[in-house]
Amino acid sequence: MANTSSRTLRLLSLLQTHRFWPGAELADRLGVSVRTLRRDIDRLRDLGYPVEAQRGTEGGYQLAAGAALPPLVVDDEEAVALVVGLQAAAQGPVAGVAESSVRALAKVVRVLPARLRHRVEALREVTVPAPGWDGAAAAPDGVDPDLLTGLALACRDAERVRFGYTAGSGERTERHAEPHRLVMLGRRWYLVAYDLTRHDWRSFRLDRITGAARPTGARFRPRELPAADAAAFVRAGIGQLPTPYRVEAVVRAPAGAVRARIGRWVTVEEVPREGPGPDGGRCRVVMSTDSLEWPLLALGMTGAEFEVIGPPELHDLLVEWSERFLRAAAGTVPFRSFADRSGMAPDGRW
């Protein structure tokens, strides 16, 4: 029989994955007597877990909803962050992680306090994932959890909102909109909504919304989105933004393998075989970006041979990096070269 601590954790895990456990069946799964099971249940209650018991011949146990996640003691913002992170992992390409994340997400949501569970469920309901992101890797942007869940409720309840918004140009405006869906694209959040001021559909980056989104109390009849879904609408809008570079390369690996590694940030297309004979597979990788450093990192992450098609600047950068790496591998790095090229003084001062 397992020690008391590990058995208690096992009991908690079983209660969180099953709505109701008959007492005899639960004791059998733990390999203990019914009397020992009752002591373990009391131990969980002492830790703050609300375990309900049903007496009688068909009696058993179940974990009640509404716990505050003891003994982790997370606040509201941390709970929302936990749910968002698990939801992102559940939609990710990493083998074995998605299913585990779905199970963990179900456990966490079930024991959230009622007021918070209401907001988190709304967030899960109206969020549209965008797997296979083919744009530049976005930097992490801080989004207020209250803003995120508040907009989720407005989307679900079809309630108009007002909010301040700062465009990429720096212009600040007040928006009145009918929220439709939230999209998690790369590491950024977007609100897809019908802009009542401009009388057209728009996507808004949540990190550019200033203050809180203020619900107006006015309900609306949802309009038809001019796209397959909200994620496709955001993709199309971002694709129309001007970017300095369009990177293209051919990778000597199957498209599926490359897509599993870097498919969230690039477009991966299978390249047809050329003639008979063995072929390990090739694919074309295309991306739009305002920086050439991260595409080289992405291509290196494929773990396969590749050929740069364009732009010429990427080939020049590849040559520069290759020479630098070769010097590092040979142990002949000219340590003062960076200072010489950057204007740094020999004593390390600029």
N, C-alpha and C positions, 0 to 999 in steps of 0.2 A: 504493500500500500504506500502511496506517495506521502511525503511529509505534509504537515498541515498547511504550510504556506502555498506550496505548489498545487495542492488539492483545492484550496480556496480559489486560486486563480483559474483553475480548470472549471470549477463550479460556476464562477462568474461568466466565463466564456460560453459555457453551455446555456446559461440563462439568457445571454444576450443573442443567441442564435436561434432560439426556439421560443414561441409564444407561451407554451405551457408544457411542463414536464410532470408526468405522473411521478409520485414520490418513489415508488419501487423501481421504476425505469431509471430515474436519475441516480438513485443510490447504486444501481447495478453498473451504470456507466462510469461511476467514480470508483467502484470496487470497495464500497463501504456499506455498513449497515444503515438501516433507516434511522436509527437513533443517532449515529454519527453524522448523518446527513442533516438532521435537525440542528445539531450543534454548529455545523458549518454554515447553515442558513442564518443562525443567530449571529455568527461572527460577521457575516456580510452586512447584516442590519446594523451592527455596532459600528461598521465602517461608513455607514450612511447610505447603503444601497437599499432601495425600497422593494424588498422581496415580499410578494403576496402569497399567502398559503390558503389552500382550499382543503378543508377537512373531509373525512368520510372515506369510504372504500375506494372512491374514484378521485381522491384528493391528490394534490400536487402543488407545484410551485411555479411562479412566473415573476419576472422582473417588471415592476410597474413603471409606467412612463412618468417623466417629470423629475427625474433625479438631476442634480447639478454636476454630474460627472465626478463624484468623489472617487479617490482622494486626489485627483488632479487639480481640482479647484481652479478651473479656468473661468475667466470673465467672458462677457458677451462678445467682445472683439476677438478674443482668442478662439472662442467656439466657432464663430463665423469663419475665421481663417482656417481652422482645422477642417471644416466641412468643404470649403472651397478647394483646399489643397488635396483632399481625398477625391473630390469630384474631378479635378484636373488629372490626378494619377489614374483614375478609373477610365479616362478617355485617352490615356497615353499609349505609346506603342511598345512599351517595355513588357516582354513576355513574363507572365506570372504575376505581374503587379496589378493589372487591371481588375481581375476577379477578386483578389484580396482587398483592393481598395473599395470595391462595391460592397463587400461584406462588412468592412470596417465602417464605411459610411452609413450603412443601415443601422449598425449598432450605436454609433454616435448620435444620429438624429433621434433615435428612439428614446434615449435617456435625457434629451435636452429639456429644459423647462418649457412649459406650454407656450409662453409668450415668445420665446426665442425659436422654438420649433416651428411656429407659425411663419416666421419670417424666413427661416432657412428652407422650409419646404417650398415657399414661393420662389426663392432663388433657384432651387433645383428645377422647378417646373418651367421657368421662363428662360433659362440659360440655354443657348444654342452653342455646342462645341464646334470648333473649326479645325479638325485634324488635317494634317498634311499641309500646314501653313507654308506658302511659297514666297513670302516676302522677307524682308530683312529681319534679322533677329532683334526683337524689341528689347529695350532696356527695361528692367523692372520699374513699374510706376506705382507709387503708393495710392491706394484708393480707400477712402473712409468706409469701413464696414457698414455704418449706418446709412450712408448714401447708397451703397450696393443693395442692401436689403430693402431700403425704402423704395428704390426704383423697381425692384423685383415685385413688391406688393402692388405698385401702381400698374405695372405691366399685367399682372395677373387679374387685378380688379378692374382693368380698363378705366383708369382714372387719370384725367389730365394733370400735368405738372408744370411748374414754372421753375426755372433755374438760370443762374448766370453761367455764361460760357466764354472761355477765352480761346479764340482761334489760333492757328499756327502763326498767323501774322502778328499776333499780340492784341488784336481788336477784341474788345469785351462787349458782349451784347446780352440782353435778357431774352430768354427763349420761353415760348409757350408751346407745349408739345403733347402729342398723344403717344405715350410709350408703347412699344410693341414687344421687343425682345431684348435681352442682354446677350452679348456675344463675347466669348473669351477667346481671343485670337493671339496666339503666341503667349506673351506675358502681359498683354494689355486687355482692358475691358472696354467694350463699346456698347452704347445704347442706340438701338435702331428705333426711330420714332418718326411720326409725321409732324413736321414743323408747321404749326398753325400760322406763324407770321409769314413764312416764305411759301406756304401752300405747296409743300413738296416733302418727299421723304429725305431724311438725313440720318447720318450716323455720327454720334458724338463720343469722343474719348472721355471716359469718366474722370481721368486725372486732370482734365481741363475744365471740369465743372467746378465752379466756385461756390462754396457754401453747400447748403443742403438743397435737395430737390423738394420743392414745396407742393404738396398735393392740393388741388383746388376744390376737391369735392365733386367736381363735374364729371359725370360718366360719359362715355362715348361708345359708339358702335365701331368695332375694329374695321379698318380699311384693308383692302387687298394689297399685299406687298408686291411691288414690281420686280420680284426675283424669286428664285426657287425656294430660298429660305433666308433668314436673317444673316447667316454667316456668308452666304453667297453675295448678299447685298453689300456687306462690309468689304469683302474681298474686292468686289468690282470698284468700289469707291477708292480704296487704297491703290488699286492698279492704275487709276487715272492720275495719281499724283506724280509729278515730275521727279525722276530719280537720275542721278548722274551716270550710273553704270548699269548695263545689262550684261550679266556674267553668264557665260555658256562654257561648258566643259563636257567631255566624254569620259566616263568612268568605266574601266574594264571590270565590271561586276554586274550581277543580275540586278534589275531594277528593284525587285522586292527587297533585296538585302540593303541596297543604298537607301531606299525609302524608309526602311526600319531605323536607320541610323540618323539621317538628316532630313527626312521627309516633312518634318514640321516647318521647315524654313525654306524649302526649295520645291520646284517642280521637277519631277523625275519621269522621264519617258523612255520606254524600251526602244533600243536600236535594233532593227532587223539584222539577222545573221547575213554574212556575206559569203555565199558559196557553201559547199559541203565541208565536212570535217568537224573536228571538235571545236567547240566554242563555249567559253566559260560565261558568256553573256556580257552585253555592254548596254549602257544607258546614257542618256543625255540629261545633264543637270542644268537647269536654267534658274536664275534668280535676279532680282532687281535690288540694288543697294546703293547707299551713298558712301560706303566704305569698302575698300578692297581687302582689308586685313581679315575680316571674319569669313568671307568666302573661301580664302585659302585654308583657314582653320577647318571649315566644314568639309572641304575636299580631302584634307588630310585625315579627317575623322572617318572617312569611308574605309580606310585600311586597304585601298586598292590603287593600282596604277591609274593615272588619269592624264588627259591631254587638254590643255586650255585652248579653247576656240576663240574666245574674246572676253574682254577688250584687250588691246595691246598693253595697256598699263598693268593689267593683271599678270601678263607674262613677264614684264619687266620686274614686278614685285616678286614674282616667284623666283626669278634668277637671283635677285638680291638676297632673299631669304635662304635660298639653297647654298649660296656662297658662305653666308653667315653660319648656317648649321654645319657645313663641312669644316669650317675653321674650328667650331666648337668641338666637333667630333675628333679632330686631329690635335686638339689642345694647343692651337696656335692663334688664339683670339687676341687681336690687337686691342687691349683694353682701353687705350686712349682714343680710339677712333670715334667713339660716340662724343667724347668731349671736344675733339677737334672739329667734328661736323656740326655740333649743336651750339658752340660758343661757350661751353663750360670752361672755367678756369682750371688750371692744374690742381688747385687746392679744393676743388669741388664746388666752388661758388660760381654763380652765374654773373 
